[in-house]
Amino acid sequence: MTTLADSKVWTDYNAAQADRPVRPLCLGAMELAGPGNGRRAIDLGCGAGKETLAMLRAGWCVHAVDSLPDTRERLLGIAPADADGRLSIEVRAFQELRELPAADLIFAGYSLPFIHPDHFGRFWRMMLGALQRRGIVAVNLFGDRDSWADIPEWNFHTEAQARQLFDGLQILTFEVYDDDGQSFRGPKHWHIFDVTARTP
């Protein structure tokens, strides 16, 4: 059975993202974080590079992470000329990461749910540990009513569990989407938490 974990599926998905706008969750997080001014942001699961590019254009230094082999070529192909020295790229699966650079902004758009539950807790702690004081984190999490929730290799949360992940942080936005819709693979029921939070 072909799953979203397969490299070709993600390659096709990224190609289909070429014309979509920057995700509102990322735009909102950048607004809350304030001007880039050479500060560091991390784009976890940078995919097609839409959000990486938006952060570069907003003056951030961006550390982009994705597991697809063509990530470096894809990002270097769209990066603006003035991004030289402000873009670092790490081609690695999340479960293989042992540390992240310190950052004032971390964005993970539809990427964290695909971490195996056995690795999610460690990765989450590492991610939050990379945030500087008053840093902003913005993520999408999958809820337990999502139609993919029976896939054991991915992670899903009740709303209470999702909120608990942000203990010790100030939750700035917590939006719930619980409705039928479309995915790259066809119709499905989406149950998603879009969360933005700030460290003390």
Residue pairs with C-beta under 8 A, 6 or more apart in sequence:
2 9
3 9
3 151
3 153
4 10
4 13
4 114
4 185
5 114
5 153
7 68
7 69
9 184
9 185
10 47
10 68
11 68
11 70
12 184
13 47
13 184
14 47
14 48
14 68
14 74
15 48
16 184
17 47
17 48
17 50
18 48
20 48
20 50
21 50
22 50
22 51
22 54
23 50
23 51
23 109
25 107
25 109
25 138
25 140
25 194
25 196
26 51
26 54
26 55
26 107
26 109
26 138
27 54
28 138
28 173
28 196
29 105
29 107
29 136
29 137
29 138
29 196
30 36
30 54
30 55
30 58
30 60
30 105
32 136
32 172
32 196
32 198
33 39
33 41
33 104
33 105
33 135
33 136
35 58
35 59
36 55
36 58
36 59
36 60
36 61
37 59
38 59
38 60
38 61
38 86
39 60
39 61
39 103
39 104
39 105
40 60
40 61
40 62
40 63
40 101
40 102
40 103
40 104
40 105
41 55
41 60
41 61
41 62
41 63
41 103
41 104
41 105
41 106
41 107
42 62
42 63
42 64
42 65
42 100
42 101
42 103
42 105
42 106
42 107
42 130
43 51
43 52
43 55
43 62
43 63
43 64
43 65
43 107
43 108
43 109
44 65
44 94
44 106
44 107
44 108
44 111
44 112
44 127
45 65
45 66
45 94
45 108
45 109
45 110
45 111
45 112
45 114
46 52
46 64
46 65
46 66
46 71
46 75
47 66
47 109
47 111
48 74
49 64
49 74
49 75
49 78
49 79
51 107
51 109
52 62
52 64
52 75
52 79
52 87
53 78
53 79
53 80
55 62
55 105
55 107
56 62
56 79
56 80
56 83
56 86
56 87
57 80
60 86
60 105
61 86
61 87
61 88
62 86
62 87
62 88
63 88
63 89
63 90
63 100
63 101
63 103
64 71
64 75
64 87
64 88
64 89
64 90
65 89
65 90
65 92
65 94
65 97
65 100
66 91
67 91
67 92
67 93
67 94
68 74
68 91
69 91
71 89
71 91
72 89
72 91
75 87
75 89
76 87
76 89
79 87
88 101
90 97
94 111
94 112
94 115
94 119
94 123
95 115
95 116
95 119
95 123
97 123
97 126
98 126
99 126
99 130
100 106
100 126
100 127
100 129
100 130
101 130
102 130
102 131
102 132
103 130
103 131
103 132
103 135
104 131
104 132
104 134
104 135
104 136
105 135
105 136
105 137
105 138
106 127
106 130
106 131
106 135
106 136
106 137
106 138
106 139
107 137
107 138
107 139
108 127
108 137
108 138
108 139
108 140
109 139
109 140
110 140
111 140
112 120
112 123
112 124
112 139
112 140
112 141
112 155
113 140
113 141
113 142
113 154
113 155
113 156
114 154
115 123
115 154
115 155
116 153
116 154
116 155
117 152
117 153
117 154
117 155
120 155
124 165
127 137
128 137
128 169
128 199
131 137
131 199
132 199
133 199
133 200
134 198
134 199
134 200
135 198
135 199
136 172
136 196
136 197
136 198
137 169
137 196
137 197
137 198
137 199
138 194
138 195
138 196
138 197
139 194
139 195
140 192
140 193
140 194
140 195
141 157
141 162
141 165
141 192
141 193
141 195
142 148
142 149
142 154
142 155
142 156
142 157
142 191
142 192
142 193
143 149
143 156
143 157
143 158
143 159
143 162
143 176
143 178
143 191
143 192
143 193
144 156
144 157
144 158
144 191
145 178
145 189
145 191
146 156
146 188
146 189
146 190
146 191
146 192
147 188
147 189
147 190
148 154
148 156
148 188
149 156
149 191
157 165
157 193
159 176
159 193
162 193
162 195
163 171
163 174
166 195
166 197
168 200
169 197
169 198
169 199
169 200
170 197
170 198
170 199
170 200
171 195
171 196
171 197
172 196
172 197
172 198
173 194
173 195
173 196
174 193
174 194
174 195
175 193
175 194
175 195
176 191
176 192
176 193
176 194
177 190
177 191
177 192
177 194
178 190
178 191
178 192
179 189
179 190
180 187
180 188
180 189
180 190
181 187
181 188
181 189
181 190
182 188
183 190
